[in-house]
Amino acid sequence: MATEIERKFLLKDDSWRKSAEEGVHFRQGYLVDIGPDKIRASVRVRIEGDKANINIKSATLDMLRKEYEYPISIDDAEEMLDKLCIWPLIEKTRYKLGHGSHTWEIDVFEKDNDGLVVAELELQSTDETFDKPDWLGEEVTDDARYYNVCLVSQPYKDW
């Protein structure tokens, strides 16, 4: 069984861009609506650059979640995004950069979530320590609004 341990943060400034790799555009959507007492898992379709996958995560909006991910064809992903997913879709560019012994992922959101920038860090354990870069701001791991699945029904532009 796969487990994801992930922390989310806002950013203080754009100084992270100096060390970031080239960004990869993401287009993703959700096949089922989740929310309080609705469902136990999110099912996501994502096109990430020239790859596509389907991802299933436990619906708990927390640092620790069950996660399963499988590759699918770009054609299947495009069709699912266009015909089966809840709208609006999530569009963002993801940048990766190393700091200390970890790789950070910075998501710069577009369209209905334009203006939102979130840093994510995957860890091996919930108590794992890590070096905090100077550009790192407030932790929002426990704030459901910052989870992609919630940005579909409550986009950043409406906050």
For each residue, the residues with C-beta under 8 A, 3 or more apart:
1: 66
2: 66 67 68 69
3: 64 65 66 67
4: 57 64 65 66 67 122
5: 63 64 122 123 124 125 126 128
6: 63 65 120 121 122 123 141
7: 63 120 121 123 139 141
8: 118 119 120 139 140 141 143 146 147
9: 118 119 120 121 136 137 138 139 140 141
10: 117 118 119 137 138 140
11: 14 16 106 117 118 119 135 136 137
12: 134 135 136 137
13: 16 135
14: 11 17 135
15: 18 134 135
16: 11 13 19 20 95 97 104 106 119 133 135
17: 14 20 95
18: 15
19: 16 97 98 99
20: 16 17 23 95 96 97 106
21: 95 96 97
22: 95
23: 20 93 94 95 108
24: 48 49 93 94
25: 48 49 91 92 93
26: 46 47 48 90 91 92 93 94 107
27: 46 47 81 89 90 91
28: 44 45 46 47 81 89 90 91 148
29: 44 45 80 81 84 85 86 87 89 90 152
30: 33 34 42 43 44 45 85 86 149 152
31: 43 44 45 80 84 85 86
32: 39 41 42 43 86
33: 30 38 39 86 153
34: 30 38 39 41 42 59 149
35: 38 39 153
36:
37:
38: 33 34 35 59
39: 32 33 34 35 42 59
40: 58 59
41: 32 34 56 57 58 59
42: 30 32 34 39 55 56 57 59 149
43: 30 31 32 54 55 56
44: 28 29 30 31 54 55 56 57 148 149
45: 28 29 30 31 52 53 54 55 72 77 80 81 84 85
46: 26 27 28 52 53 54 55 77
47: 26 27 28 51 52 74 77 78 81
48: 24 25 26 51 52 53 94
49: 24 25
50: 74
51: 47 48 71 74
52: 45 46 47 48 71 72 73 74 76 77 78
53: 45 46 48 69 70 71 72 77
54: 43 44 45 46 69 70 72 77 80
55: 42 43 44 45 46 67 68 69 70
56: 41 42 43 44 67 68 69
57: 4 41 42 44 65 66 67 68
58: 40 41 65 66 67
59: 34 38 39 40 41 42 149
60: 64 65
61: 144 147 149 150
62: 65 141 142
63: 5 6 7 126 141 142
64: 3 4 5 60 126
65: 3 4 6 57 58 60 62
66: 1 2 3 4 57 58
67: 2 3 4 55 56 57 58
68: 2 55 56 57
69: 2 53 54 55 56
70: 53 54 55
71: 51 52 53
72: 45 52 53 54 76 77
73: 52 76 77
74: 47 50 51 52 77 78
75: 78 79
76: 52 72 73 79 80
77: 45 46 47 52 53 54 72 73 74 80 81
78: 47 52 74 75 81 82
79: 75 76 82 83 84
80: 29 31 45 54 76 77 83 84 85
81: 27 28 29 45 47 77 78 84 85 89
82: 78 79 85
83: 79 80
84: 29 31 45 79 80 81
85: 29 30 31 45 80 81 82 89
86: 29 30 31 32 33 152 153
87: 29 152
88: 111 112 152 155
89: 27 28 29 81 85 111 152
90: 26 27 28 29 109 113 148 151 152
91: 25 26 27 28 109 110 111 113
92: 25 26 107 108 109 110 113
93: 23 24 25 26 107 108 110
94: 23 24 26 48 105 106 107 108
95: 16 17 20 21 22 23 105 106 108
96: 20 21 103 104 105 106
97: 16 19 20 21 103 104 106
98: 19 102 103 104
99: 19 102 104 131 133
100: 130 131
101: 130 131
102: 98 99 121 123 130 131
103: 96 97 98
104: 16 96 97 98 99 119 120 121 133
105: 94 95 96 119 120 121 122
106: 11 16 20 94 95 96 97 117 118 119 120
107: 26 92 93 94 116 117 118 119 120
108: 23 92 93 94 95 117
109: 90 91 92 113 114 115 116 117 118 151 156
110: 91 92 93 113 114
111: 88 89 91 114
112: 88 151 155 156 157 158
113: 90 91 92 109 110 116 151 155 156 157
114: 109 110 111 156 157
115: 109 156 157
116: 107 109 113 146 151 156
117: 10 11 106 107 108 109
118: 8 9 10 11 106 107 109 140 146
119: 8 9 10 11 16 104 105 106 107 136
120: 6 7 8 9 104 105 106 107
121: 6 7 9 102 104 105 130
122: 4 5 6 105
123: 5 6 7 102 126 128 130
124: 5 128
125: 5 128
126: 5 63 64 123
127:
128: 5 123 124 125
129:
130: 100 101 102 121 123
131: 99 100 101 102
132: 136
133: 16 99 104 136
134: 12 15
135: 11 12 13 14 15 16
136: 9 11 12 119 132 133
137: 9 10 11 12
138: 9 10
139: 7 8 9 142
140: 8 9 10 118 143 145 146
141: 6 7 8 9 62 63
142: 62 63 139
143: 8 140 146
144: 61 147 150
145: 140 150 151 154 159
146: 8 116 118 140 143 150 151
147: 8 61 144 150 151
148: 28 44 90 151 152
149: 30 34 42 44 59 61 152
150: 61 144 145 146 147 153 154
151: 90 109 112 113 116 145 146 147 148 154 155 156
152: 29 30 86 87 88 89 90 148 149 155
153: 33 35 86 150
154: 145 150 151 158 159
155: 88 112 113 151 152 158
156: 109 112 113 114 115 116 151 159
157: 112 113 114 115
158: 112 154 155
159: 145 154 156
